[in-house]
Amino acid sequence: MPLMRLFALIVTLAALIQAPSPAYAASTNVAVAANFNDAAKEIAALFKTKTGHDAVLSFGSSGLFYTQIKQGAPFQVFLSADAERPQKLADEGFALPQSRFTYAIGKLVLWSKDPNSIKGVDTLKANAFSKLSIADPNSAPYGVATIETLKALEIYQSVEKKIVMGASISQAFQFIETGNAELGFVALSQLINTQSGSRWMVPQNLYSEIRQDAILLKSGEQNEAAKAFLDFLKSPDARSSITKFGYVIDPKLAM
């Protein structure tokens, strides 16, 4: 065999060995909290590049996913916006307890499309708005954090009748974006790609830490892509994406 042809064959074989093999590629269905939309898409793309596996993402409220998973929805991985629902799924036998970990810690923001609308906490206390958008606290942890904030500021009763409630944090954001509410509480991650409007970062002492936990569901116990995706979520590449979108990394995950 001519030397050049031999060299070309070696290069081709090396490339095949290094590339993810379609024969071993698998896929997993991942239920993802709505606030983690953009970060999850970026991480899933990186996961595909690095492993060859596909993470098929579905977005919605954590409360709705919790109910669907208990009813047999075909997910193998759950990325919740809280720690409580993954723990409950583990306690109830729908998920593997040892697989649970905090993949991100979220931040709450008061936001308006109007660049002159929000002047810190004074905007809420002045109560000079007609609609305040929040996520439903019954299904969305960011909604729980919002109610905690309003009560800590002792203004919940005065603004309660002005609240418009989205089923998820994505819908709460849409209400503001479409003008159905002048302002509202959203996740910082939703504002990373926009500098428009005005905002107030809600101090952490006004609401409980939003610890977002991931867990492997029982249906994913034998799914290699599901287990690989959870492992990848702890990787430096994934952590870089998570912090880029405004989340804090749990110190335990960064160790």
C-alpha positions in Angstrom: 0.0 0.0 0.0 1.4 3.4 -0.9 2.6 5.5 2.0 0.1 8.3 1.4 -2.9 6.0 1.2 -1.8 4.3 4.4 -1.5 7.7 6.2 -5.0 8.7 5.0 -6.4 5.4 6.3 -4.8 5.9 9.7 -6.2 9.5 9.9 -9.7 8.3 9.0 -9.7 5.4 11.5 -8.5 7.8 14.2 -11.4 10.2 13.5 -13.9 7.4 13.6 -12.6 6.2 17.0 -12.7 9.8 18.5 -16.2 10.7 17.2 -19.3 9.7 19.0 -20.6 6.4 17.5 -24.1 6.5 16.2 -24.4 2.8 17.0 -24.1 3.6 20.7 -26.0 6.9 20.7 -29.2 7.0 22.7 -31.8 9.5 23.6 -33.6 10.6 26.8 -36.7 12.7 27.4 -36.1 15.5 29.9 -38.7 17.5 31.7 -37.3 20.9 32.3 -38.6 23.8 34.5 -39.6 26.7 32.3 -37.1 29.1 33.7 -34.2 26.9 32.6 -35.3 27.0 28.9 -32.3 28.7 27.2 -29.7 27.2 29.4 -31.1 23.7 28.9 -31.1 24.1 25.1 -27.4 25.1 25.1 -26.5 22.3 27.4 -28.4 19.7 25.3 -26.5 20.9 22.2 -23.2 20.5 24.0 -24.2 17.1 25.3 -25.0 16.0 21.8 -21.6 17.2 20.6 -19.7 15.6 23.4 -21.5 12.3 23.7 -23.6 11.7 20.6 -26.7 11.2 22.8 -29.8 13.3 22.3 -31.6 15.0 25.2 -35.2 15.7 24.1 -36.4 18.6 26.1 -39.9 19.5 27.3 -40.6 22.8 29.1 -43.2 23.6 31.7 -44.1 24.3 35.3 -42.5 22.0 37.9 -45.8 21.4 39.5 -47.4 20.2 36.3 -44.4 17.9 35.5 -44.6 16.4 39.0 -48.2 15.5 38.4 -47.5 14.1 34.9 -44.6 12.0 36.0 -46.8 10.4 38.7 -49.3 9.7 36.0 -46.7 7.9 33.8 -45.5 10.6 31.5 -42.6 9.3 29.4 -39.7 11.2 31.0 -36.5 9.8 32.3 -35.0 13.0 33.8 -36.6 15.8 35.7 -35.0 19.2 36.1 -37.2 21.0 38.6 -37.3 24.6 39.7 -37.3 23.5 43.3 -35.9 20.8 45.6 -39.2 19.7 47.0 -40.8 18.0 44.0 -37.8 15.8 43.1 -37.5 14.8 46.7 -41.2 13.9 46.8 -40.9 11.8 43.7 -38.0 9.9 45.3 -40.0 9.4 48.5 -43.0 8.2 46.5 -41.0 5.7 44.5 -40.9 7.5 41.1 -37.3 8.5 41.2 -33.9 7.4 42.4 -33.0 9.2 45.7 -29.2 8.9 45.3 -29.3 10.7 41.9 -30.8 14.0 43.2 -28.6 17.1 43.2 -28.9 20.9 42.9 -27.9 21.8 39.4 -28.6 25.6 39.7 -29.7 28.3 42.2 -32.1 30.8 40.7 -32.5 34.6 41.2 -35.7 36.6 41.3 -36.1 39.9 39.5 -38.8 42.5 39.2 -39.0 43.6 35.6 -40.8 46.0 33.3 -40.5 46.8 29.6 -40.7 50.5 30.5 -37.2 51.8 31.1 -38.5 54.3 33.6 -40.9 52.1 35.5 -38.9 50.4 38.2 -37.2 52.4 40.9 -36.3 49.6 43.2 -38.6 48.5 46.0 -40.3 51.9 46.0 -42.1 51.0 42.8 -43.9 48.2 44.6 -44.7 50.3 47.6 -46.0 53.2 45.5 -48.5 50.7 44.0 -49.0 52.9 41.0 -49.6 50.1 38.5 -52.7 48.2 37.5 -51.3 44.7 36.8 -48.5 42.7 38.4 -47.5 39.5 36.7 -46.3 36.5 38.8 -46.0 32.7 38.3 -48.6 30.6 40.0 -47.1 29.6 43.4 -49.1 26.4 43.3 -47.1 25.1 40.4 -44.0 27.3 40.0 -41.3 27.8 42.7 -40.6 31.3 41.4 -44.2 32.1 42.2 -43.6 30.9 45.8 -40.5 33.2 46.0 -42.6 36.1 44.7 -45.3 35.6 47.4 -42.6 35.4 50.1 -41.1 38.6 48.8 -44.4 40.5 48.8 -45.2 39.3 52.3 -41.7 40.1 53.6 -42.2 43.7 52.3 -45.6 43.7 53.9 -47.4 44.8 50.7 -49.0 41.5 49.6 -52.5 42.5 50.7 -52.3 45.9 49.0 -51.2 44.4 45.6 -53.1 41.1 45.7 -56.0 42.2 43.6 -53.6 43.5 40.9 -51.9 40.1 40.4 -52.2 38.3 37.1 -50.9 34.8 37.4 -49.1 32.7 34.8 -49.1 29.0 34.9 -45.3 29.0 34.7 -42.6 31.6 34.9 -42.5 31.7 31.1 -46.1 32.8 31.0 -45.5 35.3 33.7 -42.7 36.8 31.5 -45.0 36.8 28.4 -47.7 38.8 30.3 -45.1 41.6 30.8 -43.6 41.3 27.3 -47.0 41.5 25.6 -48.2 44.4 27.8 -50.8 42.5 29.7 -49.0 43.6 32.9 -46.9 46.7 33.4 -44.4 44.8 35.5 -43.8 41.5 37.2 -41.5 39.0 38.8 -39.4 36.8 36.5 -36.2 34.7 36.7 -32.9 36.5 36.1 -32.2 33.8 33.4 -35.0 35.2 31.3 -33.4 38.6 31.1 -29.8 37.6 30.3 -30.3 38.3 26.5 -32.1 41.6 27.0 -31.0 45.0 28.4 -34.3 46.6 27.7 -36.7 48.0 30.2 -36.0 48.4 33.9 -35.4 45.9 36.7 -34.7 45.4 40.4 -32.8 42.4 41.6 -34.8 41.1 44.6 -32.5 40.8 47.7 -31.9 37.2 48.7 -33.1 37.9 52.3 -36.6 38.5 51.0 -37.2 34.9 49.7 -36.1 31.4 50.3 -33.2 30.2 48.2 -34.5 28.8 44.9 -32.5 25.5 44.8 -33.3 23.8 41.5 -32.8 20.0 41.7 -32.3 17.3 39.1 -33.2 13.7 39.5 -33.2 10.4 37.5 -36.6 9.0 37.3 -37.3 5.3 37.7 -38.1 5.0 34.0 -34.6 6.2 33.2 -32.8 3.7 35.5 -31.6 1.6 32.5 -31.3 4.5 30.1 -27.7 5.3 29.3 -28.4 8.7 27.8 -30.4 9.7 30.9 -27.6 8.9 33.2 -25.1 10.5 30.9 -27.1 13.7 30.8 -27.2 14.0 34.5 -23.5 13.4 34.7 -22.9 16.0 32.0 -25.0 18.5 33.9 -22.2 18.5 36.6 -19.4 19.0 34.0 -17.4 22.2 33.6 -19.0 22.8 30.2 -22.5 22.6 31.6 -21.6 24.7 34.7 -20.3 27.4 32.4 -23.6 27.6 30.6 -25.5 27.6 33.8 -23.6 30.6 35.3 -23.8 32.4 31.9 -27.6 32.4 32.2 -27.5 34.1 35.6 -27.7 31.1 38.0 -25.5 30.4 40.9 -23.7 27.0 41.1 -24.2 25.0 44.3 -20.7 24.8 46.0 -21.1 21.1 46.3 -21.4 20.8 42.5 -18.3 22.9 41.9 -16.1 20.7 44.1 
